[in-house]
Amino acid sequence: MTPVLQATNLSKKFGARVAVSDVSLSVSAGEFIVILGPSGSGKTSVFRCLSRLEDADTGSILIDGAPIETLRGRALAEQRRKIGVVFQQFNLVGRISALENVVAGRLADTPLWRVMLGRFAQADLRKSAEALIAVGLRDQIHQRASTLSGGQQQRVAIARALAQESRVLLADEPVASLDPEAAQTILTLMRDLTRTRGLAVICTLHQPALAQTYADRILRMEDGVMSESAR
């Protein structure tokens, strides 16, 4: 099966510190990969390189077989839409609704003033509402984001990635700030989305038991070096 996302020989230094050392990985549609590793092992740096929030010093990144490491401007923005990123801290605008947060993520080029005034196309609103329903938030569509529970806010962040029609979901410690029940709910949701929507998911965790439960494959990182883990 052709990988949706493939990275080869990625390396990244911050000053004298090597954050990522010759990392290669790939993920296919319908596959849920977990990267295990302690804080500071390089997991987040890998994600920042994959999503082009940081430029790797060396290596290549392909999405659907097309290189993205050299893209700039609009061409990069178009390819970046294929990669949804979910963070530990949700990254929502608390004073607007769940729906407005999702549609704003769908329209990455929309000026902030249009977001705050709620001037969105009906087609974008409909697609965003469908994404929220898909993650189990039908009754919270118009609820202010700051009033949602942590687990619900993380669902909004996942819905945002669905609404932008991402092919890949990078989830960086998505359950670290959640209680155990909410954490299992979020990981079950992401695993189900890999099956029903063909998402390619890479998720960083620091809990081996959760990785064993949810992952199709487990990778490990330590001191910037990635290795395949035996189940």
N, C-alpha and C positions, 0 to 999 in steps of 0.2 A: 504494500500500500504506500502511495506517495505521501510523504509528510506534508502537513499543512505549513508547519514551521520547522525550519532546520537551521541550526547554528553550527559553525565549524571553526574550531581553534580560536575562540574568543579570548582575548586577554585585555585587562584594564588595570592601570595603575593610577593611584592618587598620590602624587608626589613620589616618595620612595616606597610606599606601601602597595603591594600587589594584592588587589581585591579579587581579580578573576585571572586564573592561570590556565590558558590553553583548554578552555571548556568547549566541548561539542555535545549537542543534544538534538533530538528531533521529537516531534509529537504529531500524531495523525488524527484525523477526524474520528470522534467517538472514543478517544483515549484520555484517561485521567492519570496524569503523572504527578507524583509528589516528590519534592526535593526536601530532604531532611538535613538539618544542620544547626549548630548552635548560633546564637547571635554573633555577628561579626565574621561569619564563615564565608560570606560572599554571595549569599542567596539573593539579597535585594539588588546587589550590583549587577548580577546576571540579568535580572528582570529589567533593570534600567537600560541595559545595553540592548536587550531584545526588543524593547518598545521604543528605542531610539531617544529616550529621555537623556541618556548619556551615549556618546559615541565610543565604541570599543576602540582600543588602540590598534588591535589586529583582529583578523577573522572575518567571516562572512555570515550573513543572515539572509535566508530565503523565506518568502511567504508565497505559497502556491508555486514554488519554483522560480520566483522572480526575486533578484537581489534588492535589498532595501538599504544596505549600509552606506551607499553613496548618494541616496536621494536627498533632495532639498526642496523647500518650499511646498507648493501645492502637490507635487508628485509624492512627497513624503507624507503629507496630510492624508491623501487618498489611501495610501497603503497602511498608514497607522490606524485608520478606521477599522481595519481587519483585526486589530489587536485590542481587546477590551482588558482594562486593568482594574482589579479590585484590591483596595488597600485595607490594612488593619483598621484605620481610622475613618473609613467610609467616604470621606471627601464629599460630603453633601452640603448644600446651602440650606441651613436650618430654617430660615424664615420663609422659604417657599415650599410648595407642596411636593409630595412624592412624584406626581406626574410632571411638574415643571422641572424637577431635577433630572428626570429621565429624558425628557424631550430636549433639555439643554445639552445633555451629553450626546444626543443624537445629532444635534446641529452644532458641531464643534466650532464652526465659523460664525455662528450667530453672535452679534455684539451683546455685551452684558445688558445694555439698556433694554433691548428687545426681550431678553430673558425676564428681567424684572417687571416689565410691563405685560408679560404673558402674551406677546404677539407671535403666535405660532400657526403654521398651516394645519388645517384639519387632518390631513393625511398623516402628518408627523405626530399629532396628538393621539390619533387612533392607534398608530403603531406603538407608541409609548404606553398607552393604556393596556394594549394587548400584552406587552412585555411584563407589566406589573401583575396582570392577572396570571400570567404563566408562572410567576414566582410566588403566587399565593397571597397577593395583596389587593384583591378586588375591593375590599371594604376600606382600604387605606389610600386609595388613589388620590383623593383630594385632601388628605390629611397633611398638616404641616410637618416637615421632615424632623424638626427638633422634638416633636412630641412622640415619635415612634421609638420603640424599644431598640436596643442594639442589634438584635437579630433581624428586626424589620428593616432597619437602616441598611444593613448589609444586603438584604434582598433587593432594596432599591438600587444599590450599587450594581448588583448583578443584572437587574432589569435594564439598567442604563447600557450595559454592554450588549445585551440582547437587542435593544432598540437600535443600536448603531450597526446591527447586523455583523457583529464581530465573528471572525472565523476561529480566533484563538482567544482564550481567556487566561490571563495571568493573574493569579490570586496570591497576593503577598501576605502571608500570615493572616488569612481572612477571619480566623476564629480566635485569635490570641486574646481579644478583649471580651469574648463572650463566655457565658456560663456553659457547662458541659452539655446541657440539653439543647441550647441554642446552637452550639458548635456542631453537634451531630445533625441538626436540622439543616444547617447551611451546607455542610459537606454532602449530605444526602441529596439536596437540591442540585448542587453542582455536578455530582456524579450522574444524576438522572438526566440533566441537560446534555451531558456528553452523549448519552444514548438516544434521547428523543430528538435532539436538534443537530447531532453530529458535531458538536463543539470539540475543539482540541483544548484540553485544560492542563495547565501546569500550575501547581499549587505548592507553596512553601509552608512547611509546618515544623514544629519542634517536638511534636508528640508522636513517638514511634507507633503507639497503639492505634492512633487514628490513621496513620499512614497504612498500616497493615490492613485495616478495615476497608478503606476506601480506594486505595490506589491500584491501578493496573500495573504500574511499574514504580519502583522507588529508586531515586538517585540520592546520593549523599554528597554533601559539601563540607570541606574542612580546609581552612587556610587558603581559600580560593580555588581549590582543586575539586573537581567533580568525579565521582565514580559510581558505577552501577552497583546496586545493593541486592544481595541474595534475599529472597523472600523467606 
